[in-house]
Amino acid sequence: MTSSDRSAVTAPDHLSAHDLITTTRAVRRRLDLEREVDPRLLEECVADALQAPQGSNLMRTEFVIVRDPGRIERLGRIYREEFDGFYRASETGLYNRVDEDPRHARQSRRTRDSAEHLAVVMSRVPVIVIPCLTPRLAEGDVLTAKHRLATVYPTVWNFMLAARLRGLGTCWTGMTLGREDEVAEIVGIDPALVEQVCMIPVAHYTGTSFRPAWRPPAEEFIHWDSW
Ligand SMILES: Cc1cc2nc3c(=O)[nH]c(=O)nc-3n(C[C@H](O)[C@H](O)[C@H](O)COP(=O)(O)O)c2cc1C
């Protein structure tokens, strides 16, 4: 598809930039499992994603876009096994952590319920996107890893914002990163060369609007001039 064809696929939703950045949520319950996603929409989202900042202007993010239901079913199974095993037991996860602020605690309970829902439906979402980095990060070289991942993350977030503009919900997930080799085998990745960054379910979202989430005041996170 050429760039001139793109506008024929979709007219992006006209959200304000402020609404876009403050109301793009992790979508789990509102993923429409029945509705197909036009692959051209996904191609548009990748094109928009690549507009993100790149360290030294090196294009480093590649996207495996899985639409085959058999592969999605297998990926979803791994996701759920990790959620039910590793995640439920994790000390910093949503099951065992105590959030001091009651507003944060309420939000975390809702997130936990929503995350449980995703664990159940991950094997039935219409699309799973796996952003990747190649070559792999070198063991122990944290400085280089910082630079290289910093090139990938804005691109991935741009993808998620671009999806939102096209009526698609997404959720950044890291649940399967501990099972990279199995995921690689399912989608034909060479794990010696290619590093998976996350796994993103994508589907049209149900309903129309999203709201900003509760967050603590910004001043609690700012250190003017020195820490
Ligand atoms: C690094 C990272 C890993 C995440 N992993 C998961 C995950 O495995 N499963 C999941 O349901 N959500 C996951 N999330 C989504 C977060 O739970 C979500 O962004 C957070 O609860 C805030 O929710 P909101 O974006 O709707 O405000 C992850 C987010 C990030 C940034």
The ligand as an ORCA input file, in Angstrom:
! r2SCAN-3c Opt
* xyz 0 1
  C       5.911     -2.189     31.242
  C       4.421     -2.467     31.322
  C       3.991     -3.783     31.466
  C       2.618     -4.053     31.541
  N       2.214     -5.359     31.600
  C       0.884     -5.633     31.631
  C       0.445     -6.982     31.569
  O       1.237     -7.925     31.462
  N      -0.893     -7.202     31.606
  C      -1.806     -6.192     31.677
  O      -3.010     -6.475     31.709
  N      -1.416     -4.887     31.707
  C      -0.104     -4.596     31.672
  N       0.311     -3.292     31.633
  C      -0.693     -2.210     31.633
  C      -0.750     -1.500     32.988
  O      -1.370     -2.345     33.916
  C      -1.543     -0.191     32.831
  O      -0.896      0.669     31.930
  C      -1.675      0.520     34.164
  O      -2.438     -0.263     35.051
  C      -2.346      1.882     34.021
  O      -3.619      1.709     33.448
  P      -4.155      2.783     32.420
  O      -3.140      2.789     31.322
  O      -5.480      2.297     31.945
  O      -4.234      4.058     33.163
  C       1.668     -2.996     31.519
  C       2.113     -1.681     31.338
  C       3.467     -1.428     31.209
  C       3.924     -0.005     30.966
*
